[in-house]
Amino acid sequence: MPNFQFIVSDPTKRKAYKVEVDHDKAVGLVGKTIGQKFNGDILGLSGYELQITGGTDKDGFPMHVQVHGPGRKKLVLAHPPGFHPKIKGQRKRKMVRGNTISPDIRQINCKIVKTGAKPLDQLIKKEEKPKEEKIEKEEKKEAPKEEAKKEKPKKEVPKSEEKKEEPKKEEAKKTEEKVKEGG
């Protein structure tokens, strides 16, 4: 089965962190609803307490607080989640997922209610590219710019354009001769 993707929001720092957890480890969350709290040990955040705020299923349909159960329904919505109106008073029929976590849910949004002893930055490892790769990419970007500045090719007139100019001059001379003969 695919992994659960948790988006953990820290309201005090106004940051969000992405944590992927194997489906087998997070089986304890199946059946919980939006608004319920759970222990952060499932995500590897010991000492933290998290609250479920929403999520999306495998097809991208958002969870909605007002739909009870794990199924999908079509609702007439006038506000988020699930619909963001462009015009004041606009309503639209949209498909949404229920408020209960099921095996079909892929992303679970949650926020921190109680913090632990260690900060989140230490517990959640961000995947960063090594500095060597970044330096190599920067050098590649800079190298073509320098070469372009040094060598600017001179514009050469193609032969086809040179030939086109000659007949024009000849035509101008002929028209001048005709004018002189006529006058």
C-alpha positions in Angstrom: 0.0 0.0 0.0 1.2 3.6 -0.6 2.5 5.8 2.1 0.6 8.4 4.1 2.0 11.9 3.5 1.6 14.1 6.6 1.8 17.9 6.4 2.7 19.0 9.9 2.1 22.7 10.5 3.7 24.6 13.4 1.5 27.6 14.2 4.1 29.3 16.5 6.8 29.4 13.7 4.3 29.5 10.8 6.1 26.7 9.0 5.0 23.4 7.6 6.9 20.1 7.3 6.3 17.1 5.1 6.7 13.7 6.7 6.1 10.4 4.9 5.1 7.4 7.0 4.5 3.8 5.9 0.9 2.8 5.7 1.4 0.0 8.2 2.8 2.3 10.9 -0.1 4.7 10.6 -2.9 2.1 10.7 -3.9 3.5 14.2 -5.1 6.7 12.5 -7.6 4.9 10.2 -11.1 5.8 11.6 -10.1 9.1 13.2 -12.0 12.2 12.1 -11.0 15.8 11.5 -10.5 17.6 14.8 -9.3 14.6 16.8 -5.9 14.6 18.4 -3.2 11.8 18.2 0.2 11.2 19.5 3.2 12.2 17.4 5.1 9.0 18.0 3.5 7.6 14.9 5.5 10.2 12.8 8.6 9.9 14.9 7.8 13.1 16.8 8.1 11.9 20.4 6.5 14.2 22.9 4.4 16.0 20.3 0.6 16.0 20.1 -1.1 16.7 16.8 -4.6 17.5 15.6 -6.0 16.4 12.3 -7.1 19.5 10.2 -7.9 17.9 6.9 -6.4 16.0 4.0 -7.0 14.6 0.5 -7.7 11.2 -1.0 -5.8 9.2 -3.7 -7.6 11.2 -6.4 -7.1 14.6 -4.9 -10.6 15.2 -3.5 -10.4 17.2 -0.2 -11.8 16.0 3.1 -14.8 18.1 4.3 -15.8 18.5 8.0 -19.6 18.4 7.3 -19.5 15.0 5.4 -19.6 12.2 8.0 -17.9 8.9 7.2 -15.1 7.9 4.8 -17.1 8.1 1.5 -17.4 10.7 -1.2 -20.3 13.0 -1.8 -21.3 15.9 -4.1 -22.1 19.0 -2.2 -23.2 22.5 -3.1 -20.3 24.6 -1.7 -20.0 28.3 -1.2 -16.7 28.3 0.7 -13.5 26.3 1.4 -12.6 23.5 1.8 -13.2 22.1 -1.6 -14.3 25.4 -3.4 -12.8 28.9 -3.5 -15.4 31.2 -5.0 -14.2 33.9 -7.4 -17.4 36.0 -7.1 -19.1 36.9 -3.9 -22.1 34.6 -3.3 -21.0 32.0 -5.9 -21.9 28.4 -5.2 -20.9 25.3 -7.0 -21.5 21.5 -6.8 -18.2 19.8 -6.0 -17.1 16.3 -5.0 -15.6 16.0 -1.5 -14.4 13.2 0.7 -15.8 12.5 4.2 -14.2 13.6 7.5 -13.0 10.2 8.5 -9.5 8.9 7.6 -9.7 5.7 5.5 -7.0 3.7 3.6 -7.9 5.7 0.5 -6.6 8.9 2.1 -3.0 9.8 0.9 -2.3 13.2 2.5 -3.2 14.2 6.1 -2.9 17.8 7.2 -2.3 18.3 10.9 -1.2 21.0 13.3 0.9 20.9 16.5 -1.2 21.2 19.7 1.5 20.3 22.2 5.3 20.6 21.5 7.9 18.1 22.6 11.4 18.5 24.1 13.3 18.6 20.8 12.5 21.2 18.1 10.9 19.9 14.8 14.0 20.9 12.8 16.0 18.3 14.5 13.4 15.5 14.4 12.4 16.0 10.7 15.3 15.7 8.3 15.0 17.8 5.2 16.4 16.3 2.1 19.0 18.8 0.7 21.3 18.3 -2.3 25.0 18.3 -1.4 26.8 21.6 -1.8 29.1 20.2 -4.5 26.2 19.7 -6.9 25.0 23.2 -6.4 28.5 24.6 -7.0 28.8 22.6 -10.3 25.4 23.9 -11.5 26.4 27.5 -10.8 29.7 27.1 -12.6 27.9 25.7 -15.7 25.5 28.6 -15.7 28.2 31.2 -15.4 30.6 29.7 -18.1 28.3 30.2 -21.1 27.6 33.8 -20.1 31.3 34.7 -20.0 32.0 33.1 -23.4 29.1 35.0 -24.9 30.5 38.3 -23.7 34.0 37.6 -25.0 33.0 36.4 -28.5 30.3 38.2 -30.4 30.1 37.1 -33.9 30.1 39.8 -36.6 27.0 40.1 -38.6 27.6 38.9 -42.2 25.2 39.8 -44.9 24.1 36.6 -46.7 24.8 36.4 -50.4 21.1 36.3 -51.2 20.6 39.7 -49.7 23.6 41.2 -51.6 22.0 40.0 -54.9 18.7 41.5 -54.0 20.3 44.9 -53.5 22.0 45.0 -56.9 18.9 44.6 -59.1 17.3 47.4 -57.1 20.1 49.8 -58.0 19.9 48.8 -61.7 16.1 49.3 -61.8 16.6 52.8 -60.3 19.1 53.7 -63.0 16.8 52.4 -65.7 13.9 54.5 -64.4 16.1 57.6 -64.3 17.2 57.0 -67.9 13.6 56.6 -69.0 12.6 59.9 -67.3 15.5 61.7 -69.0 14.6 60.3 -72.5 11.0 61.2 -72.1 11.8 64.8 -71.1 
